[in-house]
Amino acid sequence: MSSSLAANEQHVLQAVPSDLYIAGEWRAAAAGARFAVEDPSTQLPLVEIADGTAEDALAALAAAAEMQSEWAAWAPRERGEILRRAYEAIVARSDELALLMTLEMGKALAESRAEIAYAAEFFRWFSEEAVRVHGRYMVNTTGKGRILTMRQPVGPCVFVTPWNFPTAMGTRKIAPAIAAGCTMVVKPAQQTPLSMLALAQILEQAGLPGGVLNVITSRRSGEVIEPLLKDERTRKLSFTGSTEVGRSLIEQSAQQILRVSMELGGNAPFIVFADADLDAAVEGAVIAKMRNVGEACTAANRFHVEEPIAQEFSRRLAERLGAMKVGRGTEPDTDVGPLIDDKQRRKVAELVGDAVQRGARVLVGGEALDGPGYFYAPTVLADVPADAHVLAEEVFGPVAPIATFATEQQALQAANRTEYGLVAYLYTRDLERAMRMAEGIETGMVGLNQGIVSNPAAPFGGVKQSGYGREGGFEGIGEYLETKYVALSL
């Protein structure tokens, strides 16, 4: 552990287990290897944790498979109570969990606290959904016999979670699986495994039986996940991450015909019409763009603004982003933390450089900041040409490229000019236009006059190459249930 850490930072790190969690036990990796978790704001190691192997992953799957029948038979109310206790524990420990997240991921403490609150809500929501799984009974259309359906757990699941929302992306998968009666193996991102280890510890203390949740930390995601997907004991895969990796996992999952949920990349358009409330649009733009340093699949990736207000919108947005303080996330006045690593910062710099080379103007930012740490200045680009890569690729950084449009049809065409379809943001006072656009935009979610859509009570997910399946809402638990039909002769 780095000696430069403050006492409270050392305390939260020491409280987190550093081993694998398999069959209700904390154990070292089979090969005994460990790897360091880095603080992206200092580029210094925080702690070392177990570096799991395929052997460890299969041991975790064996534990999940062995526990599946017993766990499925647990009373729904008891499963829900475990989730409720875990929710209360997360709320009680929100400050230390937020600090832990900031240390390993970099985001400002205010952002981390918001994520912890959001993550906890999935446990509360699905604690209530656990007792609402039901089927149906009806008379056969012929009048002879009856139709009976029942919902049953899918079975052992494999979850692969990303580094950008290390707690929320865990609870969004774990909570409905627990509520439905499924066991699971979780592989968190190597950059941010500590939040998942802390979450496993909380669930253990809340009374979750050993073997229901198993956590494998590792630097080698592919080597660990592939054998799980080829194993006949696995029945479902849920992945949040890039479209490129998602395609590979879908191919691997085909061998066992697994149930698959994919929450993949995004290229969210943020559309502002001239009749919009400009103050609200700028405020929503700041939220949609700068949440999580812009490292979110739901982040506003490209701004399409109607010509009459484009200059004023650009000026105001540049003023807001330029006033944000960039720094280590643990500092109380920090607005924007570092990017996750040097690879991500270089990608952001390349996209900005390409746009400028093609004629875009930098209104604010536009450069990497001196380290240590992977910092990049909040950036607004105006007059971005249609062929700039920044309009076509997921930025995953604090960069707002602004293009203009003249008609509603142009706005719709620009919004849909992408292989992705996760979320879109739309600002207008015209209700009929709002509904035309909401129906015409090819995304799984639309933020209408608001810059955030994430809500545990709502179905989160995309279309096209942003994936399929839904997480959260009434729909979320259905991803972990199979429907069985029984034909009754009566």
Residue pairs with C-beta under 8 A, 6 or more apart in sequence:
1 10
1 13
1 14
1 45
1 46
1 47
2 39
2 42
2 44
2 45
2 46
4 42
4 44
5 13
5 46
6 330
8 99
9 99
9 103
9 330
11 96
12 96
12 99
12 100
12 103
13 46
13 47
13 100
13 103
13 194
15 96
15 198
16 47
16 100
16 194
16 197
16 198
16 201
17 26
17 197
17 200
17 201
18 34
18 47
18 48
18 49
18 50
18 197
19 26
19 27
19 28
19 29
19 49
19 50
20 26
20 27
20 28
20 29
20 50
20 52
20 56
20 60
20 215
20 216
20 217
21 27
21 197
21 200
21 204
21 213
21 214
21 215
22 56
22 59
22 60
22 63
22 214
22 215
22 216
23 59
23 60
23 63
23 66
23 67
23 210
23 211
23 214
24 63
24 204
24 209
24 210
24 211
25 210
27 50
28 50
29 50
29 51
29 52
29 53
29 56
29 218
30 52
30 53
30 55
30 56
30 59
31 51
31 53
31 55
33 50
33 51
33 53
34 48
34 49
34 50
34 51
35 48
35 49
35 51
35 190
35 219
36 45
36 46
36 47
36 48
37 45
37 46
37 47
37 48
37 49
37 104
37 191
37 192
37 193
37 194
38 44
38 45
38 46
38 104
38 191
38 341
39 45
39 46
39 103
39 104
39 106
40 105
40 106
40 191
40 337
40 338
40 339
40 340
40 341
40 373
40 374
41 106
41 327
41 328
41 329
41 330
41 337
41 338
41 372
41 373
41 374
41 375
42 328
42 372
42 373
43 371
43 372
43 373
43 374
44 372
46 103
46 104
46 194
47 194
49 193
49 194
49 197
49 217
50 56
50 217
51 217
51 218
51 219
51 220
52 216
52 217
52 218
52 224
53 218
53 220
53 223
53 224
54 223
54 224
54 226
54 227
56 216
56 218
56 224
57 185
57 187
57 216
57 218
57 224
57 225
57 227
57 228
58 227
58 228
58 231
60 185
60 214
60 215
60 216
61 156
61 158
61 185
61 214
61 228
61 231
61 233
61 234
62 233
63 183
63 210
63 211
63 214
64 156
64 157
64 183
64 184
64 185
64 211
64 212
64 214
64 233
65 156
65 183
65 233
66 211
67 183
67 209
67 210
67 211
67 212
68 153
68 155
68 156
68 182
68 183
70 209
71 153
71 181
71 182
71 183
71 209
71 211
71 212
72 152
72 153
72 181
72 182
73 181
74 181
76 130
76 131
76 133
76 179
76 181
77 130
77 131
79 130
79 178
79 179
79 181
80 126
80 127
80 128
80 129
80 130
80 131
80 179
81 127
81 207
82 127
82 178
82 203
82 206
82 207
82 208
83 123
83 124
83 126
83 127
83 130
83 175
83 178
83 179
83 206
84 123
84 124
84 127
85 206
85 207
86 123
86 202
86 203
86 206
86 208
87 120
87 121
87 123
87 124
87 127
89 202
89 205
89 206
90 97
90 116
90 119
90 120
90 123
90 199
90 202
91 117
91 120
93 202
94 113
94 116
94 117
94 120
95 113
97 112
97 116
97 167
97 195
97 198
98 109
98 112
98 113
98 115
98 116
99 109
99 112
99 330
100 194
100 195
100 198
101 107
101 112
101 115
101 116
101 166
101 167
101 192
101 195
102 108
102 109
102 111
102 112
102 329
102 330
102 337
103 194
103 329
103 330
104 166
104 191
104 192
104 193
104 194
104 195
105 112
105 163
105 164
105 166
105 191
105 192
105 195
105 329
105 337
105 340
106 293
106 329
106 337
106 338
106 339
106 340
106 373
106 374
107 115
107 292
107 293
107 329
107 337
108 329
108 334
108 335
108 336
108 337
109 329
109 330
109 332
109 334
111 291
111 292
111 293
111 329
111 337
112 329
115 165
115 167
115 168
115 292
116 167
118 168
118 454
118 456
119 165
119 167
119 168
119 170
119 171
119 172
120 171
121 456
122 168
122 171
122 172
122 175
122 176
122 456
122 472
123 171
123 175
124 456
125 175
125 456
125 457
125 472
126 175
126 176
126 178
126 179
126 476
126 477
127 175
127 179
129 176
129 179
129 474
129 476
129 477
130 178
130 179
130 180
130 477
133 151
133 179
133 180
133 477
133 481
134 151
135 148
135 149
135 150
135 151
135 483
136 147
136 148
136 149
137 146
137 147
137 148
138 146
138 147
139 146
139 147
140 146
140 147
144 489
144 490
145 487
145 488
145 489
145 490
146 488
146 490
147 485
147 486
147 487
147 488
148 485
148 486
148 487
148 488
149 483
149 484
149 485
149 486
150 483
150 484
150 486
151 481
151 482
151 483
151 484
152 181
152 481
152 482
152 484
153 180
153 181
153 182
153 480
153 481
153 482
154 180
154 182
154 235
154 236
154 259
154 479
154 480
154 481
154 482
155 182
155 183
155 233
155 234
155 235
155 236
156 182
156 183
156 184
156 185
156 233
156 234
156 235
156 236
157 173
157 177
157 182
157 183
157 184
157 185
157 234
157 235
157 236
157 237
157 238
157 480
158 184
158 185
158 187
158 225
158 228
158 229
158 234
158 236
158 237
158 238
159 170
159 173
159 174
159 177
159 184
159 185
159 186
159 187
159 237
159 238
159 239
160 186
160 187
160 221
160 225
160 237
160 238
160 239
160 240
160 241
160 249
161 169
161 170
161 173
161 186
161 187
161 188
161 189
161 196
161 240
162 169
162 189
162 240
162 241
163 189
163 190
163 191
163 192
163 340
164 292
164 295
164 296
164 297
164 340
164 396
165 292
165 296
166 188
166 189
166 192
166 193
166 194
166 195
166 196
167 195
167 196
167 198
167 199
169 240
170 186
170 188
170 195
170 196
170 199
171 199
172 456
172 460
172 471
172 472
172 476
173 184
173 186
173 238
173 240
173 471
174 184
174 186
174 199
174 203
174 213
176 471
176 476
176 477
176 479
176 480
177 183
177 184
177 480
178 208
178 212
178 213
179 477
179 480
180 477
180 480
180 481
182 236
182 480
183 211
183 212
183 213
183 214
184 212
184 213
184 214
185 214
185 215
185 216
185 228
186 196
186 200
186 213
186 214
186 215
186 216
187 215
187 216
187 217
187 218
187 221
187 224
187 225
188 195
188 196
188 197
188 215
188 217
189 221
190 217
190 218
190 219
190 221
191 340
191 341
193 217
196 215
196 217
197 215
197 217
200 213
200 215
203 213
204 210
216 224
218 224
225 249
225 252
226 252
228 234
229 237
229 249
229 252
229 253
229 255
229 256
229 258
230 252
230 255
230 256
231 256
232 256
234 256
234 258
235 258
235 259
236 258
236 259
236 260
236 261
236 479
236 480
237 249
237 253
237 258
237 259
237 260
237 261
238 260
238 261
238 262
238 469
238 471
238 479
239 245
239 246
239 249
239 260
239 261
239 262
239 263
239 264
240 263
240 264
240 297
241 263
241 264
242 264
242 265
243 264
243 265
243 419
243 420
243 465
243 466
243 467
246 262
246 264
246 265
246 467
249 260
249 262
250 260
250 262
253 260
259 479
260 468
260 469
261 467
261 468
261 469
261 470
261 471
261 479
262 467
262 468
262 469
263 297
263 422
263 460
263 461
263 462
263 466
263 467
263 469
263 471
264 297
264 420
264 422
264 462
264 465
264 466
264 467
265 297
265 394
265 420
265 422
265 465
265 466
266 297
266 298
266 299
266 301
266 394
266 420
266 422
266 423
266 462
266 466
267 301
267 302
267 392
267 393
267 394
267 418
267 419
267 420
267 422
268 288
268 298
268 299
268 300
268 301
268 302
268 422
268 423
268 424
268 425
268 443
269 300
269 301
269 302
269 303
269 304
269 414
269 415
269 418
269 424
269 425
269 441
270 284
270 285
270 288
270 289
270 300
270 301
270 302
270 303
270 304
270 424
270 425
270 427
270 451
271 304
271 305
271 411
271 415
271 424
271 425
271 426
271 427
271 437
272 278
272 281
272 285
272 303
272 304
272 305
272 306
272 309
272 313
272 427
272 428
273 306
273 408
273 411
273 427
273 428
273 430
273 433
274 306
274 307
274 308
274 309
275 428
275 429
275 430
276 309
276 427
276 428
276 429
276 449
277 427
277 429
277 449
278 309
278 312
278 313
278 316
280 427
280 449
281 313
281 427
282 313
282 316
282 317
282 320
283 451
284 425
284 427
284 447
284 449
284 450
284 451
285 300
285 303
285 313
285 317
285 400
285 451
286 317
286 320
286 321
286 451
287 451
287 452
288 298
288 299
288 300
288 425
288 447
288 451
288 452
289 299
289 300
289 321
289 398
289 400
290 321
290 324
290 335
290 336
290 378
290 398
291 298
291 299
291 452
292 299
293 336
293 337
293 338
293 339
293 397
293 398
294 395
294 396
294 397
294 398
294 399
295 339
295 340
295 344
295 396
295 397
296 396
297 394
297 422
297 466
298 422
298 423
298 445
298 452
298 453
298 454
299 395
299 396
300 400
300 425
300 451
301 394
301 395
302 384
302 390
302 391
302 401
302 403
303 313
303 317
303 400
303 401
303 402
303 403
304 403
304 404
304 405
304 411
304 414
304 415
305 313
305 314
305 402
305 403
305 404
305 405
306 404
306 405
306 406
306 411
307 404
307 405
307 406
310 382
310 402
310 404
313 402
314 363
314 380
314 382
314 402
315 363
317 380
317 400
317 402
318 363
318 364
318 380
319 364
321 364
321 365
321 378
321 379
321 380
321 398
321 400
322 364
322 365
322 378
322 380
324 335
324 336
324 378
325 333
325 334
325 335
325 336
326 334
326 335
326 336
326 337
326 369
326 375
326 377
326 378
327 333
327 334
327 336
327 337
327 375
328 334
328 337
328 338
328 373
329 337
329 338
336 378
336 398
337 375
338 373
338 374
338 375
338 376
339 345
339 348
339 374
339 375
339 376
339 396
339 397
340 374
341 374
342 374
344 374
344 396
344 397
345 368
345 374
345 375
345 376
345 397
347 396
347 397
348 376
348 395
348 396
348 397
348 398
348 399
349 367
349 368
349 376
351 389
351 390
351 393
351 395
351 397
351 399
352 362
352 366
352 379
352 381
352 390
352 399
354 388
354 389
354 390
355 381
355 384
355 385
355 388
355 389
355 390
355 401
356 362
356 366
356 381
358 385
358 387
358 388
359 383
359 385
360 381
360 382
360 383
360 384
360 385
360 388
360 390
360 401
361 381
361 382
361 383
362 379
362 380
362 381
363 380
363 381
363 382
364 377
364 378
364 379
364 380
365 376
365 377
365 378
365 379
365 380
365 398
365 399
366 377
366 379
366 381
367 376
367 377
368 375
368 376
368 377
369 375
369 376
369 377
376 397
376 398
376 399
377 398
378 398
379 398
379 399
379 400
380 399
380 400
380 402
381 390
381 399
381 400
381 401
381 402
382 402
383 402
383 403
384 390
384 391
384 401
384 402
384 403
385 403
386 403
388 401
390 399
390 401
391 401
391 403
392 418
394 420
395 401
403 414
405 411
405 414
408 433
408 436
408 437
411 437
412 437
412 440
412 441
415 424
415 437
415 441
415 442
416 440
416 441
416 442
418 464
419 464
419 465
420 462
420 464
420 465
420 466
421 442
421 443
421 444
421 462
421 463
421 464
421 465
421 466
422 443
422 444
422 445
422 461
422 462
422 466
422 467
423 443
423 444
423 445
423 446
423 447
423 453
423 462
424 441
424 443
424 445
424 446
424 447
425 446
425 447
425 450
425 451
426 434
426 437
426 438
426 441
426 446
426 447
426 448
426 449
427 449
428 434
428 437
428 449
434 448
434 449
437 446
438 446
438 448
442 463
442 464
443 462
443 463
443 466
444 460
444 461
444 462
444 463
444 466
444 470
445 453
445 458
445 460
445 461
445 462
446 453
447 453
453 460
454 460
455 472
456 472
456 473
457 472
457 473
458 472
458 473
459 470
459 471
459 472
459 473
459 474
459 475
459 476
460 470
460 471
460 472
460 473
461 467
461 468
461 469
461 470
461 471
462 468
469 479
470 476
470 478
470 479
471 479
